[in-house]
């Protein structure tokens, strides 16, 4: 039987195709398999890569920017408990378990760590009216601020406020107290002996200064013995923003540029906040 030129070419193509299938199995050239293999470079690696080293800093830009926010962790203090904040972060989806990306979820009180209080925190009618953290004035939360050292043997009373001689016109003041010296924010257990504002000190501030942002170095702006009354004095006018649990270690008293940005949590009476000082 005579084989034409066309038949010869078809035979060559068939043989070549068969050889390619032998050399390159279907699972390699399959479009489905190729899609399934897509992943980030580190997705299949286990253990810590030696060339990846995390650098955690408290200062940036050669010391010009100071982070005064406490990092969240399980053993940071939380109001009214000796157990600390506890577990608050879960890795809901993991690349190690086959997910295309890592994805975490978190759950904790909005008054945990470095945070702000909104008027609805202590006033139900403000809460119902929507005076939440999304209503706070960013102009107050950002601008020149004075860091002062408070006398170490007392809570912040009217006499203490008067002794600080804070000039009129100063709108933001961060109060560093014995709480920083005692490193209370670095201890797991809540300590009710912390320093804070007494009611008369809060009232003196409202009546005799132009301060609209009040920051302090523990979980509450108010001393434990005047916990609610002092908060009420600060929040009732809706003009003063409270920032609590600031990290003021090793920062010199003086004037800085303060920047605090809470999350836009509509309906929430408090929010975690990232606060920095710029020299």
C-alpha positions in Angstrom: 0.0 0.0 0.0 1.3 3.4 -1.0 1.4 6.1 1.7 0.9 9.6 0.5 2.9 12.6 1.6 -0.1 13.9 3.6 -0.5 10.7 5.5 3.2 10.6 6.3 2.9 14.1 7.8 -0.1 13.1 9.9 1.8 10.1 11.2 4.8 12.2 12.2 2.5 14.6 14.1 0.8 11.7 15.9 4.2 10.2 16.9 5.5 13.6 18.2 2.3 14.2 20.1 2.5 10.8 21.8 6.2 11.4 22.8 5.2 14.8 24.3 2.6 13.2 26.5 5.2 10.7 27.7 7.7 13.4 28.5 5.2 15.9 30.1 2.4 14.3 32.2 -1.1 15.8 32.0 -1.1 17.1 35.6 1.7 19.5 34.7 0.1 21.0 31.6 -3.5 20.9 32.9 -5.0 24.4 33.3 -6.8 23.3 36.5 -3.6 22.0 38.1 -1.7 25.1 37.2 -4.4 27.3 38.9 -4.3 25.1 42.1 -0.5 25.5 42.3 -0.7 29.3 42.5 0.5 30.5 45.9 2.8 33.1 47.5 6.5 32.2 47.6 6.5 31.4 51.4 3.2 29.5 51.4 4.8 26.0 51.4 7.7 26.9 53.6 7.7 25.7 57.3 9.7 27.2 60.1 11.2 30.7 60.3 13.4 31.9 57.5 16.7 33.1 58.7 16.8 36.1 56.5 13.4 37.4 57.9 14.0 39.4 61.1 11.2 41.6 62.5 12.3 45.0 63.8 9.9 46.4 66.3 10.5 50.1 67.2 9.4 52.7 69.6 11.0 55.6 67.6 11.0 56.3 63.9 12.7 58.8 61.6 15.9 58.9 63.7 14.0 59.5 66.9 11.8 62.3 65.6 8.6 60.2 65.8 7.8 58.6 69.1 5.2 55.9 69.4 3.2 56.4 72.6 0.8 53.5 71.9 1.0 50.2 73.9 1.2 47.1 71.8 -1.7 44.8 72.3 -0.8 41.4 73.9 -2.6 38.8 76.0 -0.9 39.9 79.3 -1.6 43.6 79.1 -3.8 44.9 82.0 -7.6 45.2 81.5 -9.9 47.1 83.9 -11.1 45.2 86.9 -9.4 41.8 86.3 -6.2 40.1 87.3 -6.3 37.9 84.2 -5.1 40.6 81.8 -6.6 41.1 78.3 -6.4 37.4 77.5 -6.6 35.9 74.1 -8.0 38.5 71.7 -6.6 37.4 68.3 -7.3 34.3 66.2 -5.9 33.2 62.9 -9.2 32.2 61.3 -7.7 31.3 57.9 -4.2 30.0 57.6 -2.0 29.5 54.5 -0.4 26.5 56.4 -3.9 24.9 56.3 -4.5 25.5 52.6 -6.0 29.0 52.6 -4.8 31.4 49.9 -4.1 34.0 52.5 -3.7 34.4 56.3 -6.7 36.2 57.9 -7.1 37.0 61.6 -10.1 38.0 63.6 -10.0 39.8 67.0 -12.4 40.4 69.9 -11.8 42.7 72.9 -13.3 45.7 74.7 -13.0 49.0 72.8 -11.6 50.4 76.1 -8.6 48.1 76.0 -5.0 49.3 75.6 -4.4 52.8 74.3 -7.9 54.1 73.5 -10.2 57.1 73.5 -13.5 57.6 75.3 -16.5 59.2 73.6 -19.3 61.0 75.4 -21.6 58.0 75.1 -19.3 56.1 77.4 -21.0 57.7 80.5 -24.1 59.3 79.2 -27.0 57.2 77.9 -28.7 60.1 76.1 -25.4 60.9 74.3 -25.0 57.3 73.3 -28.6 57.2 72.0 -28.0 60.4 70.1 -25.0 59.0 68.3 -22.1 60.8 70.0 -19.7 57.9 69.3 -16.0 57.8 68.4 -16.9 58.6 64.8 -18.2 62.0 66.0 -14.9 63.0 67.7 -13.1 66.0 66.4 -9.9 65.1 64.6 -8.8 68.7 65.0 -8.7 68.1 68.8 -7.0 64.7 68.4 -4.2 66.2 66.3 -2.0 69.2 67.1 0.5 70.7 69.6 0.4 69.0 73.0 2.1 69.5 76.3 3.6 66.5 78.2 3.8 67.3 82.0 5.0 65.3 85.0 2.6 65.1 87.8 3.7 65.2 91.5 4.3 61.6 92.4 2.7 61.5 95.9 -0.9 62.3 95.0 -3.8 61.9 92.6 -4.6 64.8 90.3 -6.6 67.1 92.5 -7.5 70.8 92.1 -4.4 71.8 94.0 -2.2 69.6 91.8 -3.7 71.1 88.7 -3.1 74.6 89.9 0.5 73.8 90.8 1.2 72.7 87.2 0.7 76.3 85.9 -0.6 75.1 82.5 -0.9 78.3 80.4 -4.2 79.4 78.8 -4.3 78.4 75.2 -2.8 74.9 75.7 -5.5 72.6 74.3 -3.9 69.1 74.7 -2.1 67.8 77.8 -0.6 64.4 78.5 -0.2 63.7 82.2 2.7 61.4 83.2 2.2 60.1 86.7 3.5 57.5 89.1 1.8 54.9 86.9 4.7 55.2 84.5 7.3 54.9 87.2 5.6 51.8 88.6 5.3 50.4 85.1 1.6 49.5 85.7 0.8 49.1 82.0 3.5 46.4 81.8 1.8 44.3 84.5 -0.9 41.8 83.8 -2.9 42.4 86.9 -5.2 45.4 87.2 -4.0 47.7 90.0 -6.7 49.8 91.7 -4.0 52.0 93.3 -3.2 53.8 90.1 -3.0 57.6 89.9 -5.7 59.5 88.2 -8.0 62.6 88.4 -10.1 63.2 91.3 -13.4 65.0 90.7 -12.2 68.4 91.9 -9.1 68.1 89.7 -11.2 67.4 86.7 -13.5 70.3 87.5 -10.6 72.7 88.0 -9.3 71.7 84.6 -12.7 72.4 83.0 -13.1 75.7 84.7 -9.6 77.1 84.5 -7.9 75.9 81.4 -8.5 75.6 77.6 -7.6 71.9 77.5 -9.8 69.8 75.2 -7.7 66.6 75.1 -6.6 64.9 78.4 -4.3 61.9 78.2 -3.0 59.7 81.0 -0.7 56.7 81.4 -3.1 54.0 82.8 -6.4 52.4 81.9 -8.5 55.2 83.4 -8.2 59.0 83.4 -10.0 59.0 86.8 -8.6 57.7 90.1 -10.3 54.5 91.2 -12.0 56.3 94.2 -13.6 58.9 91.8 -13.9 56.7 88.8 -17.4 57.7 87.6 -17.6 61.3 88.9 -14.3 62.4 87.2 -15.3 60.8 83.9 -18.7 62.6 84.1 -17.0 66.0 84.6 -14.8 65.5 81.5 -17.5 64.1 79.2 -20.6 66.0 80.1 -19.8 69.0 77.8 -18.8 66.8 74.9 -15.9 69.2 74.4 -13.1 67.1 76.0 -11.6 64.0 74.6 -10.1 61.4 76.9 -7.1 59.3 75.9 -6.1 56.5 78.2 -3.3 54.0 78.6 -0.6 56.1 76.9 3.0 54.9 76.8 5.0 57.8 78.2 8.2 56.0 79.3 11.5 57.8 78.6 9.9 60.8 77.0 11.0 64.2 78.1 8.4 66.7 79.3 7.7 69.5 76.8 5.7 70.4 73.7 5.2 68.0 70.8 3.0 67.5 67.9 0.4 64.9 68.9 -1.4 62.7 66.4 -4.1 60.2 67.6 -6.4 58.4 65.2 -9.3 56.3 66.5 -11.1 53.8 64.3 -14.3 55.0 62.7 -16.5 52.7 64.7 -20.0 54.1 64.4 -22.1 53.3 67.4 -19.0 52.7 69.7 -18.4 54.7 72.8 -14.7 54.0 72.7 -12.0 52.9 70.2 -8.4 51.7 70.1 -6.1 54.5 68.9 -2.6 54.8 67.5 -0.9 57.8 69.1 2.4 59.3 68.2 4.4 62.3 69.2 6.6 64.2 66.7 9.4 66.4 68.0 
